[in-house]
Amino acid sequence: MDNLNNNLVSGKNILIVEDDIFINSLFAEKLFEKGATVFSAKKEDDVFKMLKTEKIDIISLDLLLPGTSGFEILKKIKADPSTKDIPVIILSNLGQKSDVDMGLKLGAKKFLIKALYSMDELIEQFSEVLK
Amino acid sequence: MKEDNIKNIFLTANVHQLRTSLSGARWAIESVIKNSDCVNKDLLTEALNKIVYSIEMIGEILKFSEEDFNEDKIKLYKNKFYLNDLIKKIISNLSFLAQEKEISLDYEEKGLFEINADEKMIGIVLTNIFDNAFRYSPKSKVFISIEKKDSFVKIIVKDNGIGIDPQEMEHISQKFFRGKNAIDFDPKESGVGLYATKKIIEMHGGNIKISSVLNKGTTVEVSLPLIH
């Protein structure tokens, strides 16, 4: 049974930018179970392709990505008027203070260390931002 | 102390790998437990508890280390030593990898070179560079040479491997960057190594130059000041 208060992902379009296939599929499956529509990308080109063709409600962004970094992608998202208002949550397994500061400074709503959360807890965090 | 500084440099990469593996395991088991058909729920719950505990332990380890790779926090402990000896030792340490990747190694010393440097740090740097050469150019030749260039000793490592895309050259010593070629080739390695390598060399008053042709090979040149 879902507490309506902490599952606001239902009906939303969520873009997951994640390098690890295993983690991506687990999280996507969970979000799907909770009623979200999930889009996945790990390369920069694919991220911006998705943002052009789909109406994304929230972006989950990893930092360590092939051929680029999450910070670069975040900068570009915020620089584009058509995407700058989409909330971004950084989901990384790095978490040095300088990275967190940078992420928040670049405009991420939250910086979460994946390993510290169960998937249900992550969905609560996402719901908080979607409120 | 010296040991802590060295651990800190590569802590970031290892922490990330550990956390990524544990996240995957944690979420996978959570998914299975939530499934109403789940048998052995108690056993799986116990496994999950141990994984969460492991994740917490990583956090504890980090608390007592310097989190940021910050050159102001890194101290160099220098001593005089012969670069020739260090390089031979590293090559010997990497012989298992060289065998696994079927590397044919050519090593040439154009002189005897004594430097005043942090031997452990330089060892880590050169190990990183040699390791890259072996890892990303399997079944081919790698040339390592040392020679005098003005008041510097130049270490040249040339491989015939996968190379680096010219568009990515600018970025390769940024903290997290891994070239697309390297990702396709060996997705498990993280990109923190080259950033740390560059910092350590520069702190010694040296420099590092990397040139590469995609799918043809890479040449890395490290220069370090000789003792006057």
HADDOCK unambig.tbl for C-alpha pairs under 7 A between the chains (distance, minus, plus):
assign (segid A and resid 22 and name CA) (segid B and resid 24 and name CA) 6.50 0.50 0.50
assign (segid A and resid 23 and name CA) (segid B and resid 24 and name CA) 5.34 0.50 0.50
assign (segid A and resid 26 and name CA) (segid B and resid 27 and name CA) 6.72 0.50 0.50
assign (segid A and resid 26 and name CA) (segid B and resid 28 and name CA) 6.69 0.50 0.50
assign (segid A and resid 64 and name CA) (segid B and resid 176 and name CA) 6.40 0.50 0.50
assign (segid A and resid 66 and name CA) (segid B and resid 178 and name CA) 6.50 0.50 0.50
assign (segid A and resid 66 and name CA) (segid B and resid 180 and name CA) 5.80 0.50 0.50
assign (segid A and resid 66 and name CA) (segid B and resid 183 and name CA) 6.11 0.50 0.50
assign (segid A and resid 67 and name CA) (segid B and resid 177 and name CA) 6.83 0.50 0.50
assign (segid A and resid 67 and name CA) (segid B and resid 178 and name CA) 6.00 0.50 0.50
assign (segid A and resid 67 and name CA) (segid B and resid 179 and name CA) 5.24 0.50 0.50
assign (segid A and resid 67 and name CA) (segid B and resid 180 and name CA) 4.69 0.50 0.50
assign (segid A and resid 68 and name CA) (segid B and resid 177 and name CA) 6.27 0.50 0.50
assign (segid A and resid 69 and name CA) (segid B and resid 176 and name CA) 6.79 0.50 0.50
assign (segid A and resid 69 and name CA) (segid B and resid 177 and name CA) 6.55 0.50 0.50
assign (segid A and resid 93 and name CA) (segid B and resid 16 and name CA) 5.40 0.50 0.50
assign (segid A and resid 93 and name CA) (segid B and resid 19 and name CA) 5.84 0.50 0.50
assign (segid A and resid 93 and name CA) (segid B and resid 20 and name CA) 6.28 0.50 0.50
assign (segid A and resid 94 and name CA) (segid B and resid 16 and name CA) 5.61 0.50 0.50
assign (segid A and resid 96 and name CA) (segid B and resid 67 and name CA) 6.00 0.50 0.50
assign (segid A and resid 96 and name CA) (segid B and resid 68 and name CA) 6.32 0.50 0.50
assign (segid A and resid 114 and name CA) (segid B and resid 23 and name CA) 6.54 0.50 0.50
assign (segid A and resid 115 and name CA) (segid B and resid 19 and name CA) 5.70 0.50 0.50
assign (segid A and resid 115 and name CA) (segid B and resid 22 and name CA) 6.73 0.50 0.50
assign (segid A and resid 115 and name CA) (segid B and resid 23 and name CA) 4.67 0.50 0.50
assign (segid A and resid 115 and name CA) (segid B and resid 55 and name CA) 6.67 0.50 0.50
assign (segid A and resid 118 and name CA) (segid B and resid 27 and name CA) 6.65 0.50 0.50
assign (segid A and resid 119 and name CA) (segid B and resid 27 and name CA) 6.62 0.50 0.50
